[in-house]
Amino acid sequence: MAGERILLVEDNMANRRMAEFLLKSRGLIVIEAVTGAEAIELARTERPDLIIMDLQLAGMDGFAATRAIKADPVTRHIPVVAMTAYAMSGDRERALEAGCDGYITKPIDTKAFPEIIAGHLAASRRRSDDKGGSGQARAGREDV
């Protein structure tokens, strides 16, 4: 897990700092974006191993950004995990329908969060190994 690259898309500085701290404490490299448009651009240029996407972003929300990332042949294989305060009935399904591969609710559970992310990274590596890829191939969506 150490050294893998995470694109963290979060417009709330406190939430971004908490997630960044937890990810970096596991040896992950964190790339930050605060808008949906910035997330799409960084996904294309940085090619992270995983994207953590806040769904409640100003302007282009995380649902639209995820759909754009999943529609692009260059980035569609990158797993996207929704991280959101949306916890209403149907919100998880809506995130998965937009192309998210997993769903984490806020506030972040500081003990569970790194393990959930590690699980998604491991699942992504397994899918890539099954396809003979480089760690970024994507079979179907799954929750880890």
Beta strands, then each sheet from edge to edge (+ up, - down):
strand 1: 5-9
strand 2: 29-33
strand 3: 50-54
strand 4: 80-84
strand 5: 102-105
sheet 1: 2+ 1+ 3+ 4+ 5+
end
